């Protein structure tokens, strides 16, 4: 009886995985399923010789392979009147979506690492959708209360039609977009304001894998991701392994520069080195998208006084 209760009636019973769940499908390198986080490097435990060599290599990789500077373009959008930190970031993201012609009323807007769905709520307000054709997909591994979901779902005041909204509670590393019927035959705009570390990397791999399957239809029409928390990147999830190999970054190097990247957000004499580590990783992400058919920009989308994590990756399919 207990077994029957657990399998059929109990609310606490494990739910079956949906068809779009595939364990570690978006990890670039295979890894034992029980590994959740790679062991982090403690830089203070490295010998002076190893640390000095690492610093020299970071300076070399940055100077040799990363462009000297990236464009700064802080934009705005009328739907965000208030100008606190988060609103300034959201307004600039929406401004860039307008610049790239991504606020299309028949688009499917996928917010990765969506949290409460606030950015999607303002995206809905920014889209001029007279027929409520827009759809939203909100993805977050945390079981977050969808505070803004109902606001996104509500149609125009004079219409009873609702905007399609689907929320998925799943780690992005396990999300197989090709098995997700909700997005099939839709124009996809992928975006995020806060996608920490390797969450960006598995997102990029999931999008590129889907793009390759649907390349003729050009179903992904734009990507905008604000980059942050590089110290949380993991080697087996980084999508551009060939880039690392080409410039000479080993597994150990990668883990060390991820840790060193945190220096960029602390005001100290080591801040510049942390900044260089971040940009080395970000440039590999840019190259990954370029090599898979996208025109890509790395743009400072807000001032550093708003956020020290102020670089965004923006991409649209390359025109033939």
N, C-alpha and C positions, 0 to 999 in steps of 0.2 A: 504494500500500500504506500509506503514511504517513497519507494522508487517511482511508482506511478504518479504520486503527487509532485515530486521534483521534476519529472519529465514532462508533465502535462498541465499542471495547475499553478505551481509555485511561481510567484512574481519574481523571486530571486534566482530562478533557474537561468543558466547561461543562454543567451540568445544565439541562434545560428548566424554565422557570418553571411552578409549579403553577397550576391554574385560578383560585385565589384571589389571585394576584398581578396587580395593576393599577398601573402606575407612577404615583405621586403622587396616587392616588385620594382620599387623605385630606388633601391640601393644599387649603385654602380658596380660594386664588387660584392661577390657572395660572402656571407659571413654566417657563423652559427646563429641559429634563430634565438638562442638564449641571450646573445649579446645585445644589450640595449644601448649602452653608452661605452665608447672606447675610454680606456684609462687616460686621464689627463696628465700632462707633463707639469712638473713643478720646476720652474726655471731656476729657483734658488738652489736646487739639488744638483744642477749641472756644474761641471768643472769650469773654471775660468777659461780654459782653452776651448772647450766646446762652445761656450756661450759667445766668446769673441769670434769664433769661426762662423757661428750662426748669424751674428750681427753683420759681419762682413758679407756673407752670402745674401742676406736680405737687401743690403745696400746695392749689391751687384744685380740681383734679380730685378729690383725695382728700376734701377737706372737703365738696364739693358732691354727690358721687355715691356715695361709699363709706360704709356704716354706721359709726358711731363705734366699735363694738367687735364682736367675735365671741365666742361662748360658748366657755368652756374646759371640757372634759369628758374627763378622763383615766380610762380604764377598764382593766380587767384581764381575764385569762382563765386558767383553771386549767391549761391544757395547757402554759403557759410558766412554769416554776418559777424559772428563772434570770432575773436582772434586770440584765443589761447593757443598753447603749443599744439594740441591735437588738431584743432580747427585749422590752424595755419598749414599743417601737414596735409590734412584732407583736402583743403582748398587748392593747394598746389597740385596734388595728384589729379584732382578733377580738372584743373586747368590744363594739365598735360594730356589727359584723356581727350579733352576738347581739341587741343592742338593736333593730336594724332588721329582725329576723327573716329574715336572709339566709343563715343556716347551714342550708339546707334539703337534706335527703338526696337529693332527686331533682334537684338543681341542677347546672348546668354552670358551673364556676368558671374564669373566664378571668383569668390573671395576666399583665398587660402589663408588659414590662420585668422579666421574672421572674428573670433571673440563674440561679442554681443551683436555684431552685424552693423555697427554704427556707420562705417564707411559705405556699405551697400545701401543703407538708408539714404544717405546724402547723394549717392550715385543715382538712386531712383528719382530723387527730386530734380536732379540735373538733367535727366533724360526727357526730351520732349516726345512723349509717347501718347499719341491721341487715341490709340486703340488698345492699350494695355497688352502689347505683344511681347514686352520685355520679360525675361525670366532670370531668376537669381539662384545660384547654388552657393551655399555657405558651408565651409569646411573648417572644422576645428577638432583636434583630438580630445580637448577637454569637454566635459559635459556642462557647457556654458548655457545659462538661461538666455534664450534668444530675445533679449529685451527689445530689439528693433525689428524683429521678424514681422510682427503684425503691421507695423508702420510701412514696411516694404510691400507687404501683401495687399494692403488697401488700394483699391483702384481709384480712378478719378472720382471726384465728388458727385458728378452727374451720371456715373456709370455703376452698375452692380458687378461688373466684371472685375475679378481680382488678378493681381500680378502673381505669376507662378513663383513660389519660393520653396526650395528644398534645403534642408539642413542635414549634413552628414557628420556624425561624431566618429571620426576615425583618424588614425595617424596617417599623414600623407604618404609615408613610405610604403604603405600597404594598399594604396588606392589605385586601382586599374581603371583609368578613364575610358578605355575601350569597351569595358563591360557595363558602362553606366548609360542606360537607355535614355535617361533624362536629357542628356546633352547631344544626342545624335541628331545630325542634320541641322545643327544650330551654329551660328556665328559666335565664337567664344572670345570673350575678353577676360583675361586672367589678371588679377591684381591683389595687392596686399600692402598694408601700411606698416605691418610689424610681423616679419616672418623670420624668426631667430635662426641664425647659424645654418645648420644642415637642413632645416625645414625649407629654406630657399633652394637648396641643391636638389632635394627629392622632388620639389615642385617643378623645377626646370626639367628634370628628367621625365617626369610624368607628362608634361606638356609636349616635349619633343617626341617622345614615343608615340603619343596620340597624333601629333602633327605628321609624323612619317606615315602613319597608317591612312591618313586622310589628306595627303599632300595635294592631290588634284583638286579637292573641294575647297582648299584654303580655309578650313573651319576655324583655325585660331587666327584671329585678325589683330590681336594685340596683347602685349604683356607689360605690366608695370608693377615692379616690386621695389619697395623701399628696403634697403639692405641694412642689416644690423646684427650684432651679437656674433661676430665671426669667431669668438673664442669657443663657441658651441658647435663649430663645424666638426665633422667627422670624416676621416680619410676615406672610408669605404662608401660614403654617400656622395663625395664630391664628384660631379658629373664629367669633368674634363681631365681624366687621368692622363691622357696623351699630352696635354699641356704641361702637367707637372713633370712628366718624364722628359719632355723636350727641353725644359729649362733646368732640369737637374734637381728637382725637389723630391726627396725620398719620403717614405711613410713617416720616419722620425722627424724629418725637417718639417713636414706638414703639421704634425701635432704641436711642434714647438712654436711655429709661427702663428698658429691659431691662438695659443696661450699668450704669446707676445702681442697679438693684435689688441688685447684688452688695454694695453698701455695707451692707446689712442684716445681713450675716453677719460683719462686722468691727466690733469694738468701737471706735467713733470718734464724733466729733461729727456725722458724716453718717449714722449708723446709722438714725435716724428717717426720713430721706428715702428710704433704700433700702427700708425697711419699707413706706412709703407706695406706692412703685412696685410692689412685689409685690402689695399688696392691690388696687390699681387693676386689675391684670391678672387677679387671681383673681376679683374681683367680676364682671368681664365673662364669665368662664367660668361663674360661678353663673347669671348672667342668660341665658346661652346655653341651659343645661339647663332653666331655668324656662320659657323661651319655647317649648321643645320638649316640654312635658308632664311635667316632673318637679318634685317638691318637693325643695328643695335646702338644704343647710346647709354653712356653712364653720365648722369647729370646730377649736380648738386641742386636739389629741388626745394630746399629751404636753407636759410642761413644757419651757420654753425651756432649762432646765439639762440636759435630756436631749438636745435638738437645737434649734438655732435655726431649722431648717426644720420647724416643728411644727404647721403648719396642714393640715387634710385637707378635701377636697371630698367630700360624701356626698349621695347622691340616690336617691330611689325614685320610681316612676311616680305621678303625681298621681291620686288617686281621683276619679272622676267624680261 
